[in-house]
């Protein structure tokens, strides 16, 4: 099965896995950020072309 979804964990060097980026087919769909703590996650959605 071919899966075009990709989940990438990244962060500033002083934090651990503070941001998660979810993409599909090379297009970023959203980012989840726990800058304000693990119980206050921010989600930023990006406009993507229609598939």
C-alpha positions as CSV (number, residue, x, y, z in Angstrom):
1,X,0.0,0.0,0.0
2,X,1.4,3.4,-1.0
3,X,1.0,6.0,1.8
4,X,1.7,9.6,0.9
5,X,1.2,10.9,4.4
6,X,4.3,12.0,6.3
7,X,4.7,13.0,9.9
8,X,7.8,14.9,10.9
9,X,8.9,15.8,14.5
10,X,11.2,18.8,14.9
11,X,12.1,21.5,17.4
12,X,14.5,24.2,18.5
13,X,17.7,22.7,20.0
14,X,16.6,23.5,23.5
15,X,13.2,21.7,23.2
16,X,12.3,18.1,22.4
17,X,9.7,17.3,19.7
18,X,7.9,20.6,20.2
19,X,6.5,20.7,16.7
20,X,4.9,18.1,14.5
21,X,4.3,18.7,10.8
22,X,1.8,16.6,8.8
23,X,2.0,16.5,5.1
24,X,0.4,14.6,2.2
25,X,2.0,14.2,-1.2
26,X,4.7,16.7,-0.4
27,X,2.2,19.4,0.7
28,X,2.1,20.6,4.3
29,X,-1.4,20.2,5.7
30,X,-0.8,21.4,9.3
31,X,1.6,21.9,12.2
32,X,0.9,21.0,15.8
33,X,2.9,23.0,18.3
34,X,3.2,22.5,22.1
35,X,5.0,25.8,22.8
36,X,2.6,26.6,25.6
37,X,2.8,23.2,27.2
38,X,1.6,19.6,26.4
39,X,-2.0,20.4,27.3
40,X,-2.3,23.5,25.2
41,X,-1.4,22.4,21.7
42,X,-1.8,24.9,18.9
43,X,-2.8,23.7,15.4
44,X,-2.0,25.7,12.3
45,X,-3.7,24.6,9.1
46,X,-2.2,25.5,5.7
47,X,-4.2,26.0,2.5
48,X,-3.5,23.2,0.1
49,X,-4.5,22.6,-3.5
50,X,-7.4,20.2,-4.0
51,X,-6.4,16.6,-4.7
